[in-house]
Amino acid sequence: MQPKEKKIIERPQVKRMVENIIRCKWSLSVLDMVKRGVNRPGAMERSVDGLTTKVLNERLRKLVRFGILQKTIYPEIPPRVEYEFTDFGLKFVRLLDTIEALETEIAN
């Protein structure tokens, strides 16, 4: 009888997430909008010049996949979709707040 193999669950690698998000032009903008309370895709798209629906949807899917945002679909006609931070996402955004504070400090 062979021993059972332990199932290894891969935990998200925060360093890889930061790398992936920061190198993307629009991910930081999307996170900033959600932080400011803009949580519907249509409003996000109208808030930033040059942000296309395709790119916005890709960024939102990635941020949901990473567990930073959660998507809520309301059963209405037309359907309403909103994004908000997960508990992990609120912690993750603190990293971005620190980067922003450093940027402000350097500018002075």
N, C-alpha and C positions, 0 to 999 in steps of 0.2 A: 504494500500500500504506500503510495507516494503522498507526501504532505501537500496540503492545499497551497496553491500559490496565493500570495497576498495580492490583492488588487491595488495597484498604485494609482491614486487619483492625482492627476497633475494640478497643482495649485497655480493660480495665475502668477506670472512673473512680473512684478510691478516695474522692474527696470525695462523689460521688453515693452510693456504697455506705454511707458513714458516715451521711450524711443520711437515707437510706432505713432503715437499721437502727436508728439512735438514735430516730427518731420513732415507731418501733413499740414498743409496750409490752412485747412478749414476746421479741423477738429477743435482747436483752441477757441475759434470763433463760436462754434456750436456750444461748447461747454460754457463759455462766457454768457451766451444768450440765455441758456437754461438757468444759470446762476442769477441773472437779472430778471427772471420770471417769464421770459419768452419761451413757452414750452410747446407751441403748436407749430408743425412744419411750415404751414403757409405763412405764418407771422415771421418765422425765422428767415424764410426765403426773401420776404419783402424787406427785412431789416438790414441785409448785407448785399451791396451791389456786387454782382459777379458770381454769386452763389447760385448754382443751378439746382433744379430738383433732383437730378441724377446724383450729383455729388453730395448734396445734403442727405439723401436717403442712404448712400453708401456710408457716410460718416456716422449717421444715427445707428445704422445696423452694427457698425463696428463698436460703437460705444455701448450698445446694449449687449453685444457678444462679450465684451470685456467685463460686463457687470457694473459699469459706471452709471449708466442710465437704465431706467425701466420704462417700458412703453405701455400705455393704457389706451385701449380701444373702447370707446363708448358705443353701445348699441343704439345709435341714432341714425336718422336719415337726414342729410348725408352723415356718414360716420365721422366722429370726432376722435382725433388721436392726439395724445399729449405725452410728453416725455418729462421725467423728473429724475433726480438723483436717487440712487440706491444708498443704503447705509455706507457701503464701500465707496461709492461715488463721492459722498460728502467728505470722506477722509482723503480721497484722491485729489479732490479740488483744493484741499489745503496746500498741496504741493504747488499748484499753480498760483495760489495766493502768495506763497513765499517767493516764487519767481517774480511775480508782479511787484512785490515789496522791494526786492533787490533791484529791479529795474528802476523803480522810483528813487531809491536811495542813490543809485549810481548817477541818475540824471541831475541830482541836486549838487 
